[in-house]
Amino acid sequence: MSLQDIVIRLHDVTISHQQQLVIEHVGFEITKGEFVYLLGKTGSGKTSLLRAIYADLPLQSGSAEVVGYSLEKIKRRDLPFLRRKVGIVFQDFQLFGDRSVAENLLFVMRATGWTDRTAMKTRLNEVLIQVGLLSAINKMPYQLSGGEQQRVAIARALINDPHILLADEPTGNLDPAVASDILDLFVRIHHSGTAVLMATHNHSFLKRFPARVLLCENHTIRDIPREHIIRKIQA
């Protein structure tokens, strides 16, 4: 494995939020195209870790490199370039309710430096086809189901062809059948070559798609065999 294959590398990282310790002495790597579950109870630190990875929460100590950027040294002017390489999907979609699907995506494209209208239209169509929603291009978010809104949010995260997709409980507001469809979409994205780090409390996903597991508990994060989680589900 070469250094170019490493998308995220954390070494002895400690993160606090509002003067409360979240995680300490954490180290792990995620490589190009890898699919990783981040499991843990609500409040265990999953969201804080993801925020730190996209430089929205500073490291208290340690070092981290994300898509070639050193988080402890990154300058404010470089944050947009980091975030073009890191797609982010939230539980609550965070779409503009007063703008169409196309306008939601075009807003992100303009904000990240796209100017060529032909290229923008082409990319817009590509990502909507990828998430199965090209027919909804002119619809408003309120005209879409929760699952469709999350697909739009995923399309938005894919706009700049990121090296890794961070998903923070992306199925938390969806019913089980729709949640399974969204997982399948993330798996297809992973198979296309994009790394995925998915924070979730839905352990049943491991039965549907076995993958590497990072467990967030007791202020630390560690790799655990997925079979341990599956055995707990079946017990």
Biotite code that builds the C-alpha atoms (Angstrom):
import biotite.structure as struc

atoms = struc.array([
    struc.Atom([0.000, 0.000, 0.000], chain_id="A", res_id=1, res_name="MET", atom_name="CA", element="C"),
    struc.Atom([1.422, 3.365, -1.026], chain_id="A", res_id=2, res_name="SER", atom_name="CA", element="C"),
    struc.Atom([0.916, 6.708, 0.677], chain_id="A", res_id=3, res_name="LEU", atom_name="CA", element="C"),
    struc.Atom([-1.227, 7.747, -2.287], chain_id="A", res_id=4, res_name="GLN", atom_name="CA", element="C"),
    struc.Atom([-3.716, 5.025, -1.341], chain_id="A", res_id=5, res_name="ASP", atom_name="CA", element="C"),
    struc.Atom([-4.374, 6.479, 2.123], chain_id="A", res_id=6, res_name="ILE", atom_name="CA", element="C"),
    struc.Atom([-7.363, 8.816, 2.187], chain_id="A", res_id=7, res_name="VAL", atom_name="CA", element="C"),
    struc.Atom([-7.515, 9.360, 5.963], chain_id="A", res_id=8, res_name="ILE", atom_name="CA", element="C"),
    struc.Atom([-4.754, 8.839, 8.506], chain_id="A", res_id=9, res_name="ARG", atom_name="CA", element="C"),
    struc.Atom([-5.195, 9.704, 12.188], chain_id="A", res_id=10, res_name="LEU", atom_name="CA", element="C"),
    struc.Atom([-2.367, 9.401, 14.724], chain_id="A", res_id=11, res_name="HIS", atom_name="CA", element="C"),
    struc.Atom([-2.906, 9.797, 18.495], chain_id="A", res_id=12, res_name="ASP", atom_name="CA", element="C"),
    struc.Atom([-5.846, 12.160, 17.928], chain_id="A", res_id=13, res_name="VAL", atom_name="CA", element="C"),
    struc.Atom([-7.770, 13.698, 20.817], chain_id="A", res_id=14, res_name="THR", atom_name="CA", element="C"),
    struc.Atom([-10.939, 15.723, 20.206], chain_id="A", res_id=15, res_name="ILE", atom_name="CA", element="C"),
    struc.Atom([-12.949, 17.792, 22.673], chain_id="A", res_id=16, res_name="SER", atom_name="CA", element="C"),
    struc.Atom([-16.189, 19.658, 22.114], chain_id="A", res_id=17, res_name="HIS", atom_name="CA", element="C"),
    struc.Atom([-17.430, 22.461, 24.374], chain_id="A", res_id=18, res_name="GLN", atom_name="CA", element="C"),
    struc.Atom([-14.689, 21.557, 26.866], chain_id="A", res_id=19, res_name="GLN", atom_name="CA", element="C"),
    struc.Atom([-15.878, 17.951, 27.070], chain_id="A", res_id=20, res_name="GLN", atom_name="CA", element="C"),
    struc.Atom([-13.579, 15.108, 26.053], chain_id="A", res_id=21, res_name="LEU", atom_name="CA", element="C"),
    struc.Atom([-15.016, 13.257, 23.067], chain_id="A", res_id=22, res_name="VAL", atom_name="CA", element="C"),
    struc.Atom([-12.290, 10.836, 21.961], chain_id="A", res_id=23, res_name="ILE", atom_name="CA", element="C"),
    struc.Atom([-8.638, 10.464, 22.885], chain_id="A", res_id=24, res_name="GLU", atom_name="CA", element="C"),
    struc.Atom([-5.513, 8.764, 21.517], chain_id="A", res_id=25, res_name="HIS", atom_name="CA", element="C"),
    struc.Atom([-7.278, 7.569, 18.360], chain_id="A", res_id=26, res_name="VAL", atom_name="CA", element="C"),
    struc.Atom([-5.403, 6.268, 15.344], chain_id="A", res_id=27, res_name="GLY", atom_name="CA", element="C"),
    struc.Atom([-6.553, 4.556, 12.175], chain_id="A", res_id=28, res_name="PHE", atom_name="CA", element="C"),
    struc.Atom([-6.246, 4.696, 8.390], chain_id="A", res_id=29, res_name="GLU", atom_name="CA", element="C"),
    struc.Atom([-8.799, 4.462, 5.608], chain_id="A", res_id=30, res_name="ILE", atom_name="CA", element="C"),
    struc.Atom([-7.596, 3.640, 2.119], chain_id="A", res_id=31, res_name="THR", atom_name="CA", element="C"),
    struc.Atom([-8.811, 4.507, -1.338], chain_id="A", res_id=32, res_name="LYS", atom_name="CA", element="C"),
    struc.Atom([-12.113, 2.826, -2.192], chain_id="A", res_id=33, res_name="GLY", atom_name="CA", element="C"),
    struc.Atom([-12.584, 1.270, 1.255], chain_id="A", res_id=34, res_name="GLU", atom_name="CA", element="C"),
    struc.Atom([-16.025, 0.934, 2.908], chain_id="A", res_id=35, res_name="PHE", atom_name="CA", element="C"),
    struc.Atom([-16.011, 1.433, 6.687], chain_id="A", res_id=36, res_name="VAL", atom_name="CA", element="C"),
    struc.Atom([-18.831, 1.475, 9.220], chain_id="A", res_id=37, res_name="TYR", atom_name="CA", element="C"),
    struc.Atom([-18.448, 3.765, 12.240], chain_id="A", res_id=38, res_name="LEU", atom_name="CA", element="C"),
    struc.Atom([-20.624, 2.231, 14.950], chain_id="A", res_id=39, res_name="LEU", atom_name="CA", element="C"),
    struc.Atom([-21.435, 3.633, 18.364], chain_id="A", res_id=40, res_name="GLY", atom_name="CA", element="C"),
    struc.Atom([-24.247, 4.822, 20.563], chain_id="A", res_id=41, res_name="LYS", atom_name="CA", element="C"),
    struc.Atom([-25.694, 8.322, 20.323], chain_id="A", res_id=42, res_name="THR", atom_name="CA", element="C"),
    struc.Atom([-23.253, 10.691, 21.999], chain_id="A", res_id=43, res_name="GLY", atom_name="CA", element="C"),
    struc.Atom([-20.268, 8.363, 21.616], chain_id="A", res_id=44, res_name="SER", atom_name="CA", element="C"),
    struc.Atom([-18.393, 10.798, 19.380], chain_id="A", res_id=45, res_name="GLY", atom_name="CA", element="C"),
    struc.Atom([-19.184, 9.666, 15.835], chain_id="A", res_id=46, res_name="LYS", atom_name="CA", element="C"),
    struc.Atom([-20.400, 13.061, 14.648], chain_id="A", res_id=47, res_name="THR", atom_name="CA", element="C"),
    struc.Atom([-17.505, 14.887, 16.320], chain_id="A", res_id=48, res_name="SER", atom_name="CA", element="C"),
    struc.Atom([-15.036, 12.594, 14.565], chain_id="A", res_id=49, res_name="LEU", atom_name="CA", element="C"),
    struc.Atom([-16.640, 13.266, 11.175], chain_id="A", res_id=50, res_name="LEU", atom_name="CA", element="C"),
    struc.Atom([-16.651, 17.004, 11.851], chain_id="A", res_id=51, res_name="ARG", atom_name="CA", element="C"),
    struc.Atom([-12.954, 16.832, 12.684], chain_id="A", res_id=52, res_name="ALA", atom_name="CA", element="C"),
    struc.Atom([-12.245, 14.933, 9.469], chain_id="A", res_id=53, res_name="ILE", atom_name="CA", element="C"),
    struc.Atom([-13.774, 17.688, 7.334], chain_id="A", res_id=54, res_name="TYR", atom_name="CA", element="C"),
    struc.Atom([-12.088, 20.350, 9.490], chain_id="A", res_id=55, res_name="ALA", atom_name="CA", element="C"),
    struc.Atom([-15.216, 21.712, 11.159], chain_id="A", res_id=56, res_name="ASP", atom_name="CA", element="C"),
    struc.Atom([-13.915, 20.797, 14.624], chain_id="A", res_id=57, res_name="LEU", atom_name="CA", element="C"),
    struc.Atom([-10.261, 21.306, 15.575], chain_id="A", res_id=58, res_name="PRO", atom_name="CA", element="C"),
    struc.Atom([-8.017, 18.571, 16.907], chain_id="A", res_id=59, res_name="LEU", atom_name="CA", element="C"),
    struc.Atom([-7.029, 19.066, 20.532], chain_id="A", res_id=60, res_name="GLN", atom_name="CA", element="C"),
    struc.Atom([-3.882, 17.040, 19.947], chain_id="A", res_id=61, res_name="SER", atom_name="CA", element="C"),
    struc.Atom([-2.391, 14.485, 17.609], chain_id="A", res_id=62, res_name="GLY", atom_name="CA", element="C"),
    struc.Atom([-2.096, 14.606, 13.847], chain_id="A", res_id=63, res_name="SER", atom_name="CA", element="C"),
    struc.Atom([-4.424, 13.826, 10.977], chain_id="A", res_id=64, res_name="ALA", atom_name="CA", element="C"),
    struc.Atom([-4.073, 13.817, 7.215], chain_id="A", res_id=65, res_name="GLU", atom_name="CA", element="C"),
    struc.Atom([-7.205, 13.847, 5.073], chain_id="A", res_id=66, res_name="VAL", atom_name="CA", element="C"),
    struc.Atom([-7.015, 13.654, 1.263], chain_id="A", res_id=67, res_name="VAL", atom_name="CA", element="C"),
    struc.Atom([-3.494, 15.055, 1.398], chain_id="A", res_id=68, res_name="GLY", atom_name="CA", element="C"),
    struc.Atom([-4.186, 17.910, 3.832], chain_id="A", res_id=69, res_name="TYR", atom_name="CA", element="C"),
    struc.Atom([-2.704, 18.034, 7.331], chain_id="A", res_id=70, res_name="SER", atom_name="CA", element="C"),
    struc.Atom([-5.603, 19.026, 9.608], chain_id="A", res_id=71, res_name="LEU", atom_name="CA", element="C"),
    struc.Atom([-3.438, 20.492, 12.371], chain_id="A", res_id=72, res_name="GLU", atom_name="CA", element="C"),
    struc.Atom([-1.709, 22.783, 9.858], chain_id="A", res_id=73, res_name="LYS", atom_name="CA", element="C"),
    struc.Atom([-4.481, 23.544, 7.350], chain_id="A", res_id=74, res_name="ILE", atom_name="CA", element="C"),
    struc.Atom([-5.105, 27.206, 6.564], chain_id="A", res_id=75, res_name="LYS", atom_name="CA", element="C"),
    struc.Atom([-8.583, 28.656, 6.243], chain_id="A", res_id=76, res_name="ARG", atom_name="CA", element="C"),
    struc.Atom([-8.048, 29.401, 2.546], chain_id="A", res_id=77, res_name="ARG", atom_name="CA", element="C"),
    struc.Atom([-7.438, 25.689, 1.916], chain_id="A", res_id=78, res_name="ASP", atom_name="CA", element="C"),
    struc.Atom([-10.667, 24.464, 3.558], chain_id="A", res_id=79, res_name="LEU", atom_name="CA", element="C"),
    struc.Atom([-12.744, 24.697, 0.348], chain_id="A", res_id=80, res_name="PRO", atom_name="CA", element="C"),
    struc.Atom([-10.178, 22.553, -1.482], chain_id="A", res_id=81, res_name="PHE", atom_name="CA", element="C"),
    struc.Atom([-10.248, 19.925, 1.281], chain_id="A", res_id=82, res_name="LEU", atom_name="CA", element="C"),
    struc.Atom([-14.041, 19.834, 1.220], chain_id="A", res_id=83, res_name="ARG", atom_name="CA", element="C"),
    struc.Atom([-14.175, 19.386, -2.541], chain_id="A", res_id=84, res_name="ARG", atom_name="CA", element="C"),
    struc.Atom([-12.416, 16.065, -1.998], chain_id="A", res_id=85, res_name="LYS", atom_name="CA", element="C"),
    struc.Atom([-14.621, 15.051, 0.939], chain_id="A", res_id=86, res_name="VAL", atom_name="CA", element="C"),
    struc.Atom([-18.337, 14.527, 0.289], chain_id="A", res_id=87, res_name="GLY", atom_name="CA", element="C"),
    struc.Atom([-20.608, 14.928, 3.321], chain_id="A", res_id=88, res_name="ILE", atom_name="CA", element="C"),
    struc.Atom([-24.090, 13.465, 3.830], chain_id="A", res_id=89, res_name="VAL", atom_name="CA", element="C"),
    struc.Atom([-26.149, 14.402, 6.890], chain_id="A", res_id=90, res_name="PHE", atom_name="CA", element="C"),
    struc.Atom([-29.074, 12.682, 8.590], chain_id="A", res_id=91, res_name="GLN", atom_name="CA", element="C"),
    struc.Atom([-31.430, 15.624, 8.033], chain_id="A", res_id=92, res_name="ASP", atom_name="CA", element="C"),
    struc.Atom([-30.611, 16.158, 4.329], chain_id="A", res_id=93, res_name="PHE", atom_name="CA", element="C"),
    struc.Atom([-29.937, 19.942, 4.706], chain_id="A", res_id=94, res_name="GLN", atom_name="CA", element="C"),
    struc.Atom([-31.473, 20.853, 1.358], chain_id="A", res_id=95, res_name="LEU", atom_name="CA", element="C"),
    struc.Atom([-32.689, 24.354, 0.519], chain_id="A", res_id=96, res_name="PHE", atom_name="CA", element="C"),
    struc.Atom([-36.457, 24.033, 0.726], chain_id="A", res_id=97, res_name="GLY", atom_name="CA", element="C"),
    struc.Atom([-37.094, 26.994, -1.569], chain_id="A", res_id=98, res_name="ASP", atom_name="CA", element="C"),
    struc.Atom([-34.937, 25.696, -4.441], chain_id="A", res_id=99, res_name="ARG", atom_name="CA", element="C"),
    struc.Atom([-35.415, 22.857, -6.887], chain_id="A", res_id=100, res_name="SER", atom_name="CA", element="C"),
    struc.Atom([-33.248, 19.765, -6.958], chain_id="A", res_id=101, res_name="VAL", atom_name="CA", element="C"),
    struc.Atom([-31.204, 21.253, -9.797], chain_id="A", res_id=102, res_name="ALA", atom_name="CA", element="C"),
    struc.Atom([-30.816, 24.576, -7.973], chain_id="A", res_id=103, res_name="GLU", atom_name="CA", element="C"),
    struc.Atom([-29.665, 22.816, -4.784], chain_id="A", res_id=104, res_name="ASN", atom_name="CA", element="C"),
    struc.Atom([-26.888, 21.088, -6.706], chain_id="A", res_id=105, res_name="LEU", atom_name="CA", element="C"),
    struc.Atom([-25.966, 24.095, -8.828], chain_id="A", res_id=106, res_name="LEU", atom_name="CA", element="C"),
    struc.Atom([-25.557, 26.177, -5.667], chain_id="A", res_id=107, res_name="PHE", atom_name="CA", element="C"),
    struc.Atom([-22.858, 23.777, -4.451], chain_id="A", res_id=108, res_name="VAL", atom_name="CA", element="C"),
    struc.Atom([-21.181, 23.756, -7.854], chain_id="A", res_id=109, res_name="MET", atom_name="CA", element="C"),
    struc.Atom([-20.960, 27.551, -7.989], chain_id="A", res_id=110, res_name="ARG", atom_name="CA", element="C"),
    struc.Atom([-19.723, 27.668, -4.383], chain_id="A", res_id=111, res_name="ALA", atom_name="CA", element="C"),
    struc.Atom([-16.919, 25.244, -5.211], chain_id="A", res_id=112, res_name="THR", atom_name="CA", element="C"),
    struc.Atom([-15.699, 27.050, -8.304], chain_id="A", res_id=113, res_name="GLY", atom_name="CA", element="C"),
    struc.Atom([-17.647, 25.635, -11.262], chain_id="A", res_id=114, res_name="TRP", atom_name="CA", element="C"),
    struc.Atom([-18.219, 28.222, -14.002], chain_id="A", res_id=115, res_name="THR", atom_name="CA", element="C"),
    struc.Atom([-18.673, 26.326, -17.291], chain_id="A", res_id=116, res_name="ASP", atom_name="CA", element="C"),
    struc.Atom([-22.437, 25.996, -17.776], chain_id="A", res_id=117, res_name="ARG", atom_name="CA", element="C"),
    struc.Atom([-22.166, 23.037, -20.148], chain_id="A", res_id=118, res_name="THR", atom_name="CA", element="C"),
    struc.Atom([-19.890, 21.143, -17.778], chain_id="A", res_id=119, res_name="ALA", atom_name="CA", element="C"),
    struc.Atom([-22.190, 21.978, -14.854], chain_id="A", res_id=120, res_name="MET", atom_name="CA", element="C"),
    struc.Atom([-25.271, 20.658, -16.652], chain_id="A", res_id=121, res_name="LYS", atom_name="CA", element="C"),
    struc.Atom([-23.432, 17.490, -17.678], chain_id="A", res_id=122, res_name="THR", atom_name="CA", element="C"),
    struc.Atom([-22.214, 16.809, -14.128], chain_id="A", res_id=123, res_name="ARG", atom_name="CA", element="C"),
    struc.Atom([-25.636, 17.609, -12.676], chain_id="A", res_id=124, res_name="LEU", atom_name="CA", element="C"),
    struc.Atom([-27.235, 14.998, -14.918], chain_id="A", res_id=125, res_name="ASN", atom_name="CA", element="C"),
    struc.Atom([-24.483, 12.453, -14.149], chain_id="A", res_id=126, res_name="GLU", atom_name="CA", element="C"),
    struc.Atom([-24.910, 12.552, -10.383], chain_id="A", res_id=127, res_name="VAL", atom_name="CA", element="C"),
    struc.Atom([-28.709, 12.484, -10.578], chain_id="A", res_id=128, res_name="LEU", atom_name="CA", element="C"),
    struc.Atom([-28.520, 9.444, -12.844], chain_id="A", res_id=129, res_name="ILE", atom_name="CA", element="C"),
    struc.Atom([-26.095, 7.867, -10.363], chain_id="A", res_id=130, res_name="GLN", atom_name="CA", element="C"),
    struc.Atom([-28.628, 8.214, -7.531], chain_id="A", res_id=131, res_name="VAL", atom_name="CA", element="C"),
    struc.Atom([-31.619, 7.354, -9.729], chain_id="A", res_id=132, res_name="GLY", atom_name="CA", element="C"),
    struc.Atom([-33.325, 10.750, -9.606], chain_id="A", res_id=133, res_name="LEU", atom_name="CA", element="C"),
    struc.Atom([-32.868, 12.422, -12.983], chain_id="A", res_id=134, res_name="LEU", atom_name="CA", element="C"),
    struc.Atom([-36.667, 12.579, -13.365], chain_id="A", res_id=135, res_name="SER", atom_name="CA", element="C"),
    struc.Atom([-36.836, 14.751, -10.220], chain_id="A", res_id=136, res_name="ALA", atom_name="CA", element="C"),
    struc.Atom([-34.413, 17.401, -11.492], chain_id="A", res_id=137, res_name="ILE", atom_name="CA", element="C"),
    struc.Atom([-37.017, 20.192, -11.466], chain_id="A", res_id=138, res_name="ASN", atom_name="CA", element="C"),
    struc.Atom([-38.938, 19.136, -8.358], chain_id="A", res_id=139, res_name="LYS", atom_name="CA", element="C"),
    struc.Atom([-38.851, 20.930, -5.029], chain_id="A", res_id=140, res_name="MET", atom_name="CA", element="C"),
    struc.Atom([-37.673, 19.058, -1.908], chain_id="A", res_id=141, res_name="PRO", atom_name="CA", element="C"),
    struc.Atom([-41.185, 19.071, -0.398], chain_id="A", res_id=142, res_name="TYR", atom_name="CA", element="C"),
    struc.Atom([-42.381, 17.113, -3.440], chain_id="A", res_id=143, res_name="GLN", atom_name="CA", element="C"),
    struc.Atom([-39.960, 14.290, -2.652], chain_id="A", res_id=144, res_name="LEU", atom_name="CA", element="C"),
    struc.Atom([-40.074, 11.475, -0.115], chain_id="A", res_id=145, res_name="SER", atom_name="CA", element="C"),
    struc.Atom([-37.486, 11.295, 2.653], chain_id="A", res_id=146, res_name="GLY", atom_name="CA", element="C"),
    struc.Atom([-35.542, 8.652, 0.746], chain_id="A", res_id=147, res_name="GLY", atom_name="CA", element="C"),
    struc.Atom([-35.558, 10.784, -2.402], chain_id="A", res_id=148, res_name="GLU", atom_name="CA", element="C"),
    struc.Atom([-34.383, 13.832, -0.470], chain_id="A", res_id=149, res_name="GLN", atom_name="CA", element="C"),
    struc.Atom([-31.488, 11.805, 0.907], chain_id="A", res_id=150, res_name="GLN", atom_name="CA", element="C"),
    struc.Atom([-30.607, 10.698, -2.625], chain_id="A", res_id=151, res_name="ARG", atom_name="CA", element="C"),
    struc.Atom([-30.460, 14.366, -3.639], chain_id="A", res_id=152, res_name="VAL", atom_name="CA", element="C"),
    struc.Atom([-28.171, 15.012, -0.651], chain_id="A", res_id=153, res_name="ALA", atom_name="CA", element="C"),
    struc.Atom([-25.942, 12.138, -1.781], chain_id="A", res_id=154, res_name="ILE", atom_name="CA", element="C"),
    struc.Atom([-25.880, 13.521, -5.333], chain_id="A", res_id=155, res_name="ALA", atom_name="CA", element="C"),
    struc.Atom([-24.821, 16.890, -3.883], chain_id="A", res_id=156, res_name="ARG", atom_name="CA", element="C"),
    struc.Atom([-21.999, 15.198, -1.973], chain_id="A", res_id=157, res_name="ALA", atom_name="CA", element="C"),
    struc.Atom([-20.836, 13.487, -5.179], chain_id="A", res_id=158, res_name="LEU", atom_name="CA", element="C"),
    struc.Atom([-20.731, 16.661, -7.297], chain_id="A", res_id=159, res_name="ILE", atom_name="CA", element="C"),
    struc.Atom([-16.959, 17.135, -7.049], chain_id="A", res_id=160, res_name="ASN", atom_name="CA", element="C"),
    struc.Atom([-16.107, 13.424, -7.388], chain_id="A", res_id=161, res_name="ASP", atom_name="CA", element="C"),
    struc.Atom([-14.757, 13.201, -3.818], chain_id="A", res_id=162, res_name="PRO", atom_name="CA", element="C"),
    struc.Atom([-12.074, 10.778, -2.650], chain_id="A", res_id=163, res_name="HIS", atom_name="CA", element="C"),
    struc.Atom([-14.237, 9.826, 0.331], chain_id="A", res_id=164, res_name="ILE", atom_name="CA", element="C"),
    struc.Atom([-17.885, 10.143, 1.297], chain_id="A", res_id=165, res_name="LEU", atom_name="CA", element="C"),
    struc.Atom([-18.634, 10.815, 4.974], chain_id="A", res_id=166, res_name="LEU", atom_name="CA", element="C"),
    struc.Atom([-22.168, 9.855, 5.980], chain_id="A", res_id=167, res_name="ALA", atom_name="CA", element="C"),
    struc.Atom([-23.507, 10.807, 9.420], chain_id="A", res_id=168, res_name="ASP", atom_name="CA", element="C"),
    struc.Atom([-26.454, 8.513, 10.220], chain_id="A", res_id=169, res_name="GLU", atom_name="CA", element="C"),
    struc.Atom([-27.723, 8.897, 6.633], chain_id="A", res_id=170, res_name="PRO", atom_name="CA", element="C"),
    struc.Atom([-30.657, 6.529, 7.194], chain_id="A", res_id=171, res_name="THR", atom_name="CA", element="C"),
    struc.Atom([-31.613, 7.716, 10.693], chain_id="A", res_id=172, res_name="GLY", atom_name="CA", element="C"),
    struc.Atom([-34.816, 9.417, 9.498], chain_id="A", res_id=173, res_name="ASN", atom_name="CA", element="C"),
    struc.Atom([-35.867, 6.702, 7.043], chain_id="A", res_id=174, res_name="LEU", atom_name="CA", element="C"),
    struc.Atom([-37.976, 3.573, 7.375], chain_id="A", res_id=175, res_name="ASP", atom_name="CA", element="C"),
    struc.Atom([-36.144, 0.202, 7.160], chain_id="A", res_id=176, res_name="PRO", atom_name="CA", element="C"),
    struc.Atom([-36.937, -0.569, 3.507], chain_id="A", res_id=177, res_name="ALA", atom_name="CA", element="C"),
    struc.Atom([-35.815, 2.874, 2.319], chain_id="A", res_id=178, res_name="VAL", atom_name="CA", element="C"),
    struc.Atom([-32.761, 2.670, 4.594], chain_id="A", res_id=179, res_name="ALA", atom_name="CA", element="C"),
    struc.Atom([-31.733, -0.571, 2.871], chain_id="A", res_id=180, res_name="SER", atom_name="CA", element="C"),
    struc.Atom([-32.046, 1.109, -0.530], chain_id="A", res_id=181, res_name="ASP", atom_name="CA", element="C"),
    struc.Atom([-29.831, 3.984, 0.633], chain_id="A", res_id=182, res_name="ILE", atom_name="CA", element="C"),
    struc.Atom([-27.240, 1.506, 1.930], chain_id="A", res_id=183, res_name="LEU", atom_name="CA", element="C"),
    struc.Atom([-27.275, -0.208, -1.463], chain_id="A", res_id=184, res_name="ASP", atom_name="CA", element="C"),
    struc.Atom([-26.613, 3.164, -3.099], chain_id="A", res_id=185, res_name="LEU", atom_name="CA", element="C"),
    struc.Atom([-23.595, 3.761, -0.847], chain_id="A", res_id=186, res_name="PHE", atom_name="CA", element="C"),
    struc.Atom([-22.317, 0.284, -1.711], chain_id="A", res_id=187, res_name="VAL", atom_name="CA", element="C"),
    struc.Atom([-22.560, 1.077, -5.436], chain_id="A", res_id=188, res_name="ARG", atom_name="CA", element="C"),
    struc.Atom([-20.681, 4.332, -4.839], chain_id="A", res_id=189, res_name="ILE", atom_name="CA", element="C"),
    struc.Atom([-18.002, 2.357, -2.989], chain_id="A", res_id=190, res_name="HIS", atom_name="CA", element="C"),
    struc.Atom([-17.759, -0.127, -5.866], chain_id="A", res_id=191, res_name="HIS", atom_name="CA", element="C"),
    struc.Atom([-17.202, 2.812, -8.244], chain_id="A", res_id=192, res_name="SER", atom_name="CA", element="C"),
    struc.Atom([-13.983, 3.610, -6.336], chain_id="A", res_id=193, res_name="GLY", atom_name="CA", element="C"),
    struc.Atom([-15.020, 6.184, -3.733], chain_id="A", res_id=194, res_name="THR", atom_name="CA", element="C"),
    struc.Atom([-14.180, 5.431, -0.102], chain_id="A", res_id=195, res_name="ALA", atom_name="CA", element="C"),
    struc.Atom([-17.146, 5.522, 2.301], chain_id="A", res_id=196, res_name="VAL", atom_name="CA", element="C"),
    struc.Atom([-17.122, 6.148, 6.062], chain_id="A", res_id=197, res_name="LEU", atom_name="CA", element="C"),
    struc.Atom([-20.669, 5.664, 7.349], chain_id="A", res_id=198, res_name="MET", atom_name="CA", element="C"),
    struc.Atom([-21.614, 6.487, 10.922], chain_id="A", res_id=199, res_name="ALA", atom_name="CA", element="C"),
    struc.Atom([-24.657, 4.426, 11.873], chain_id="A", res_id=200, res_name="THR", atom_name="CA", element="C"),
    struc.Atom([-26.334, 2.684, 14.759], chain_id="A", res_id=201, res_name="HIS", atom_name="CA", element="C"),
    struc.Atom([-28.044, 0.241, 12.374], chain_id="A", res_id=202, res_name="ASN", atom_name="CA", element="C"),
    struc.Atom([-26.054, -2.929, 13.027], chain_id="A", res_id=203, res_name="HIS", atom_name="CA", element="C"),
    struc.Atom([-28.230, -4.937, 10.662], chain_id="A", res_id=204, res_name="SER", atom_name="CA", element="C"),
    struc.Atom([-26.434, -3.246, 7.765], chain_id="A", res_id=205, res_name="PHE", atom_name="CA", element="C"),
    struc.Atom([-23.484, -5.548, 8.455], chain_id="A", res_id=206, res_name="LEU", atom_name="CA", element="C"),
    struc.Atom([-25.585, -8.553, 7.523], chain_id="A", res_id=207, res_name="LYS", atom_name="CA", element="C"),
    struc.Atom([-26.669, -6.913, 4.274], chain_id="A", res_id=208, res_name="ARG", atom_name="CA", element="C"),
    struc.Atom([-23.187, -5.671, 3.380], chain_id="A", res_id=209, res_name="PHE", atom_name="CA", element="C"),
    struc.Atom([-20.280, -6.931, 5.524], chain_id="A", res_id=210, res_name="PRO", atom_name="CA", element="C"),
    struc.Atom([-17.415, -4.438, 5.735], chain_id="A", res_id=211, res_name="ALA", atom_name="CA", element="C"),
    struc.Atom([-14.789, -3.108, 8.097], chain_id="A", res_id=212, res_name="ARG", atom_name="CA", element="C"),
    struc.Atom([-16.070, -1.809, 11.457], chain_id="A", res_id=213, res_name="VAL", atom_name="CA", element="C"),
    struc.Atom([-14.719, 0.991, 13.638], chain_id="A", res_id=214, res_name="LEU", atom_name="CA", element="C"),
    struc.Atom([-16.396, 1.030, 17.068], chain_id="A", res_id=215, res_name="LEU", atom_name="CA", element="C"),
    struc.Atom([-16.713, 4.327, 18.918], chain_id="A", res_id=216, res_name="CYS", atom_name="CA", element="C"),
    struc.Atom([-17.114, 3.852, 22.680], chain_id="A", res_id=217, res_name="GLU", atom_name="CA", element="C"),
    struc.Atom([-15.496, 4.836, 25.973], chain_id="A", res_id=218, res_name="ASN", atom_name="CA", element="C"),
    struc.Atom([-13.780, 7.858, 24.372], chain_id="A", res_id=219, res_name="HIS", atom_name="CA", element="C"),
    struc.Atom([-11.882, 5.768, 21.877], chain_id="A", res_id=220, res_name="THR", atom_name="CA", element="C"),
    struc.Atom([-12.267, 4.221, 18.423], chain_id="A", res_id=221, res_name="ILE", atom_name="CA", element="C"),
    struc.Atom([-10.987, 0.790, 17.485], chain_id="A", res_id=222, res_name="ARG", atom_name="CA", element="C"),
    struc.Atom([-11.269, -1.770, 14.738], chain_id="A", res_id=223, res_name="ASP", atom_name="CA", element="C"),
    struc.Atom([-13.402, -4.739, 15.752], chain_id="A", res_id=224, res_name="ILE", atom_name="CA", element="C"),
    struc.Atom([-14.212, -7.939, 13.840], chain_id="A", res_id=225, res_name="PRO", atom_name="CA", element="C"),
    struc.Atom([-17.592, -7.515, 12.171], chain_id="A", res_id=226, res_name="ARG", atom_name="CA", element="C"),
    struc.Atom([-18.455, -11.060, 13.253], chain_id="A", res_id=227, res_name="GLU", atom_name="CA", element="C"),
    struc.Atom([-18.673, -9.785, 16.849], chain_id="A", res_id=228, res_name="HIS", atom_name="CA", element="C"),
    struc.Atom([-21.405, -7.352, 15.877], chain_id="A", res_id=229, res_name="ILE", atom_name="CA", element="C"),
    struc.Atom([-23.255, -9.915, 13.755], chain_id="A", res_id=230, res_name="ILE", atom_name="CA", element="C"),
    struc.Atom([-23.208, -12.401, 16.644], chain_id="A", res_id=231, res_name="ARG", atom_name="CA", element="C"),
    struc.Atom([-24.737, -9.749, 18.900], chain_id="A", res_id=232, res_name="LYS", atom_name="CA", element="C"),
    struc.Atom([-27.508, -9.148, 16.343], chain_id="A", res_id=233, res_name="ILE", atom_name="CA", element="C"),
    struc.Atom([-28.270, -12.841, 16.109], chain_id="A", res_id=234, res_name="GLN", atom_name="CA", element="C"),
    struc.Atom([-28.127, -13.449, 19.888], chain_id="A", res_id=235, res_name="ALA", atom_name="CA", element="C"),
])
